[in-house]
């Protein structure tokens, strides 16, 4: 079901424009976060939630700030 959504050019571009990161996630976006959690430098990190969402939960008012709503009907 999600594949059909992301394969649709209009839908994927619309969503990417609303992400503060400006693009949909690619595997590298998740791999770097995963590697940082398994690195020896993070051995003291416990019970942590890491949100990898392109900035959606950042709390920034990105829709109004960037005026991206006007690009789509």
C-alpha positions as CSV (number, residue, x, y, z in Angstrom):
1,X,0.0,0.0,0.0
2,X,2.7,2.5,0.9
3,X,4.6,1.5,-2.3
4,X,1.7,2.8,-4.4
5,X,1.7,6.1,-2.5
6,X,5.4,6.7,-2.9
7,X,5.5,5.6,-6.6
8,X,2.9,8.2,-7.4
9,X,5.0,11.3,-8.4
10,X,2.5,13.8,-7.2
11,X,2.0,12.2,-3.8
12,X,5.7,11.6,-3.1
13,X,6.6,15.2,-4.1
14,X,3.8,16.7,-2.0
15,X,4.9,14.8,1.1
16,X,8.6,15.6,0.5
17,X,7.8,19.3,0.2
18,X,6.1,19.2,3.6
19,X,9.1,17.6,5.3
20,X,11.5,20.0,6.9
21,X,14.3,17.8,5.4
22,X,12.8,18.4,2.0
23,X,13.1,14.8,0.8
24,X,11.7,11.4,1.6
25,X,14.0,9.1,3.6
26,X,16.6,7.0,1.8
27,X,18.4,4.0,3.4
28,X,21.4,6.1,4.2
29,X,19.3,8.3,6.4
30,X,18.5,5.3,8.6
31,X,21.9,3.5,8.4
32,X,23.8,6.4,9.8
33,X,21.5,6.6,12.8
34,X,21.7,2.9,13.4
35,X,25.5,2.9,13.1
36,X,25.8,5.7,15.7
37,X,23.8,3.6,18.1
38,X,26.0,0.6,17.8
39,X,29.2,2.5,17.9
40,X,31.5,2.1,20.9
41,X,31.0,5.8,21.7
42,X,27.3,5.2,22.5
43,X,27.8,2.3,24.8
44,X,26.4,4.3,27.8
45,X,23.2,5.2,25.9
46,X,20.3,3.2,27.3
47,X,16.6,3.4,26.9
48,X,16.7,6.1,24.3
49,X,14.1,6.7,21.5
50,X,15.6,8.2,18.3
51,X,13.1,9.6,15.9
52,X,14.2,9.6,12.3
53,X,11.3,11.5,10.6
54,X,12.9,14.2,8.5
55,X,12.0,16.8,11.1
56,X,8.2,16.3,11.3
57,X,8.2,16.1,15.1
58,X,10.7,19.0,15.5
59,X,7.9,21.4,16.5
60,X,8.9,23.9,13.9
61,X,6.0,25.5,12.0
62,X,7.5,24.5,8.7
63,X,4.3,24.7,6.6
64,X,3.8,28.4,7.3
65,X,7.5,29.2,7.5
66,X,8.3,27.8,4.1
67,X,5.0,28.6,2.4
68,X,4.8,25.2,0.9
69,X,1.0,24.8,1.0
70,X,0.6,27.2,-2.0
71,X,2.4,24.7,-4.4
72,X,-0.4,22.3,-4.3
73,X,-4.2,22.6,-4.7
